[in-house]
């Protein structure tokens, strides 16, 4: 069961441990004033996985002295041949 936080018109804040299907609180648990306002807080969301950009979150850098490999997957030389570069001719100027 979740804990909901409410605030009364007099400035008191209180928490209520209730089910999601229960009706919201109507009066303050401290002074009995009403109506009370339910307080909502933003939730931290972290999207992690292969479907998200690797630049979204910092990566932990492994220390080389602790047995971690010195090369990363992106540091390995490519086995594909690069396309030949086009040479600019001097007579086109």
C-alpha positions, 0 to 999 in steps of 0.5 A: 500500500502506498503512502500519500502525503497531504497538506491542510489549509493551515499548513500542516502536512501529514502522511496517510498509509492507504490503498489506491482504491481508498477515497482520499483524505478530506480532513487534516489529521493534526487539526481537523481542518479541510479540505486537504490537498494531495501532494504529488512529487516527480519520480526519477526515471532512468532509461537504461538499456540497448535502445537508448543513446550511450551518451545519455548517461555517463559511463564508469571508467575502469581503472587500467591497474585493476585488471580491466582491459586497456582497449574498449570495443570502439578502440579496436582497428576496423577491418574494413577498407576505407574508400579511396580519397578523391584527388582534386585536379589543379586545372579546375580552378 
